[in-house]
Amino acid sequence: MFYLADTHALVWYIAGKIPPKVDMIFKESEKGNVIIFVPTIVLAEIMYLVKRRKIELDYAELLQRIEVSRNLVEVPFDFQILKMMLDVEISEIHDCAIVATAKLLNAKILTKDEEIERASGVECVWG
């Protein structure tokens, strides 16, 4: 099974503030049972939040954790995703890229974002 983490899901998982259902998915990933894709646009958004002091976390540690993980797989923002964004009816650029990436990878999105949940063709998991 494939999942894709949005920004809130990844940050809240690291902070230990994630709902049990999503926490279980991350724990299954740690055990090697599922893959969680992490779009680089999510990582860029987290870096922005850290630099603006909106959130507090060790960004270098997060990148290292993803880099060594076999089941947290980074997905580069590329031209194919950019083209897929044309068919996503979400105005916020980060969320649009997240949905396009999930569609490309046929992954469920770990999110509580209502606009993403309403995006057609994307299954979301939260609480």
C-alpha positions in Angstrom: 0.0 0.0 0.0 1.2 3.5 -0.9 0.6 6.7 1.1 1.8 10.2 0.6 2.4 12.6 3.6 1.4 16.2 3.4 3.1 18.8 5.4 0.9 18.7 8.5 1.0 14.9 8.7 4.8 14.7 8.6 5.3 17.6 11.1 2.7 16.2 13.5 4.1 12.7 13.2 7.6 14.0 14.2 6.0 16.0 17.0 4.0 13.0 18.3 0.7 14.8 17.8 -0.8 12.6 15.0 -4.1 10.8 15.2 -3.9 7.1 16.0 -4.9 5.9 12.6 -2.2 7.9 10.8 0.3 7.1 13.6 -0.3 3.4 12.9 0.5 3.9 9.2 3.8 5.7 10.0 4.6 2.9 12.4 3.9 0.3 9.7 6.2 2.2 7.5 9.0 2.0 10.1 8.4 -1.7 10.2 8.8 -1.9 6.5 5.2 -2.8 5.7 4.1 0.2 3.8 5.7 3.0 1.7 5.1 6.7 2.6 6.1 9.1 -0.2 7.3 12.5 0.9 7.2 15.1 -1.9 10.1 17.5 -2.0 7.6 20.3 -2.0 6.5 19.2 1.4 10.1 19.2 2.6 10.5 22.7 1.2 7.4 23.9 2.9 8.7 22.5 6.2 12.0 24.2 5.7 10.2 27.5 5.2 8.1 27.0 8.4 11.3 26.2 10.4 13.1 29.2 9.0 10.1 31.5 9.8 10.0 29.9 13.3 6.4 28.8 12.7 7.4 25.3 13.8 10.4 24.0 15.8 12.1 20.8 14.7 15.6 19.7 13.6 15.3 20.0 9.9 18.7 18.4 9.1 17.7 15.4 11.3 14.4 15.1 9.4 16.3 15.0 6.0 18.7 12.5 7.3 15.9 10.3 8.7 14.2 10.3 5.3 17.5 9.8 3.4 18.3 6.6 5.3 14.7 5.2 5.4 13.7 2.6 3.0 10.0 3.3 3.5 9.9 7.1 3.6 10.7 7.8 0.0 11.2 11.3 -1.3 9.6 12.3 -4.5 11.1 15.2 -6.5 8.9 17.9 -7.9 9.4 17.5 -11.6 8.0 18.4 -15.0 5.6 15.4 -15.0 4.0 16.5 -11.7 3.9 20.1 -12.9 1.9 19.0 -16.0 -0.5 16.9 -13.8 -1.2 20.0 -11.7 -3.1 21.4 -14.7 -5.9 18.9 -13.9 -6.0 19.5 -10.2 -8.7 21.9 -9.0 -6.9 23.3 -6.0 -5.6 26.9 -6.0 -3.0 26.6 -3.2 0.2 25.7 -5.1 1.7 23.3 -2.5 -1.5 21.4 -2.1 -2.0 21.2 -5.8 1.5 19.7 -6.2 0.8 17.2 -3.4 -2.5 16.0 -5.0 -0.8 15.7 -8.4 2.0 13.7 -6.9 -0.4 11.4 -5.2 -2.3 10.9 -8.4 0.9 10.1 -10.3 1.9 7.5 -7.6 -1.6 6.2 -7.0 -1.1 6.9 -3.3 -3.5 7.8 -0.5 -2.8 11.1 1.1 -2.2 11.4 4.8 -3.9 14.8 5.4 -6.5 16.6 7.4 -6.7 19.4 4.8 -10.3 19.7 3.7 -9.5 21.2 0.3 -7.3 18.2 -0.5 -10.0 15.9 0.8 -12.4 17.4 -1.6 -10.0 17.0 -4.6 -11.5 14.5 -7.0 -9.9 11.1 -7.4 -7.7 11.3 -4.3 -8.4 9.1 -1.2 -7.3 10.7 2.1 -6.6 9.2 5.5 -6.7 11.0 8.8 -8.4 10.6 12.2 
